Each structure stands twice: as structure tokens, then as C-alpha cells.
């Protein structure tokens, strides 16, 4: 957990190769004001944008937690039984940004 499967920064993200996000919107996302305002963001598609946001948040010294759906389900099932799961859930809950992948 907490490991990005690939490392792609937002500077490498090619806005022109997709139509869902403008360069202005990408700039706004990089400001992370949506995190400060406690908004959720759901991204569909390849994970490179989410990972880029995660790396950007880390550079801004925010706490980032990356977890797959399977790992999250396992944590939720075992948090009452396993100390390791309790520790990981505390880290997840203390994070500024949680990136959830399938």
C-alpha cells in the first residue's frame, strides 16, 4: 500500500490527448484548494492523472495514501482483528488525499 504503480507527474500529463479536462482545470486541480475545502474527486480512466495528483500533493507536503479497492475491503474487514490493519486504517484516515484504484 502507498506505492504508486507508475510515476508520472502532472507536468508529463498530456491534456491535449483527451477531451475531459482542460489545461485550466488541470492547473486548478494542482492548486489542491479542493482538498482544503474537503471536496471529493472521482476520476475515471487511466490512473496517471490520479498518480500525478498524488505526487503533486506529496511535493506540497500533504499526506497521500494509495490503496486498491481490494486492499481497502481487506482493511475494512480485518481492522477489528489485526493490529496491522488498524495501523493502516489510522494512516488512511489521517491522510489529506486518498487515491483509490481498482
Order of alpha helices (4+ residues) and beta strands (2+ residues): alpha-alpha-alpha-beta-alpha-alpha-beta
